[in-house]
Amino acid sequence: MPSYPLSNYLKMHRRRSGFFQDEVSFLLGAEGGAEVCRHERCRRVPTLETALAYEAIFGVPVRELFAGVYRKAEKEVKRRAGRLARRLHRANPSRLTERKAEALRAICFGSPDCSTPNHDPAQTK
Amino acid sequence: MIQRRQNERRVLAIDPSTRGFGFAVLEGSLRLIDRGTRSARAKEENKNRQCLEKVEELIDIYAPDVVALEKCDVRSSRRCARVRRLIEAIVMLAAERKIRVRRISRRQVQAAFAESGASTQHEIAAVIARRFPELAPHLPPVRKAWMAEHHAERVFGAVGMAFLSTKRD
């Protein structure tokens, strides 16, 4: 069975820092610990502002705090990057197209979605 | 900062007690994701059913790669019949979900922690608390002969098994 990251690691980092949900909630500027509980249990996705506040509280980047969400978003972006690369491949080659292809390669680097011949943005060159 | 490696397994360890069970979730040997106790207030098989529902909840939340349980078919095990049945039920549940199960005896836990100079349950708990400082405030007091086992001790038992499961293969 493959192992995937959890949606978020808020509870782990909160417990490491020794805070209670109420205290984290206070730091976030919210009332009561219910909101923090909802975030920890993935019942609600925090706003960008709150996610950045979590980063400030725990000193851990958002992409690590919300590792599962990040991985899902990254996978989707890589998949779309492969599609965009194929679309660019059909367009007329120019300097701008080359730059875009390079950026897409950077996005897709090491991704299984893009490693198949059909998805390989390297073909755009 | 400790980052999770791709090949690190997530282990859910369950350590049953008379009141319910203690659990610990570890990713690799350094990341303690969650730990705690769950109580079941019923008798015999109803208690097992309640425990099983709570274990199922934990499996849903943490989607572990491995479930670690006590090996109680060895002669040294002093587990009661109800707890043995509960452990077997959890093994069946894990099999249904296609999750690997690791059975670890108390002797194996003791042997693993003997390197750190810990042999008793409390000494092992103290070593675990040093390794995971967030557990230190929950370290139960040294148990006297007339004292019942502290409920939190099951958490340390679970962390010990989870820790071993991340190491052994």
HADDOCK unambig.tbl for C-alpha pairs under 7 A between the chains (distance, minus, plus):
assign (segid A and resid 1 and name CA) (segid B and resid 65 and name CA) 6.30 0.50 0.50
assign (segid A and resid 3 and name CA) (segid B and resid 9 and name CA) 6.54 0.50 0.50
assign (segid A and resid 3 and name CA) (segid B and resid 65 and name CA) 6.33 0.50 0.50
assign (segid A and resid 6 and name CA) (segid B and resid 62 and name CA) 6.96 0.50 0.50
assign (segid A and resid 12 and name CA) (segid B and resid 32 and name CA) 6.95 0.50 0.50
assign (segid A and resid 12 and name CA) (segid B and resid 33 and name CA) 4.98 0.50 0.50
assign (segid A and resid 12 and name CA) (segid B and resid 34 and name CA) 6.24 0.50 0.50
assign (segid A and resid 15 and name CA) (segid B and resid 134 and name CA) 6.49 0.50 0.50
assign (segid A and resid 16 and name CA) (segid B and resid 134 and name CA) 5.30 0.50 0.50
assign (segid A and resid 18 and name CA) (segid B and resid 134 and name CA) 6.94 0.50 0.50
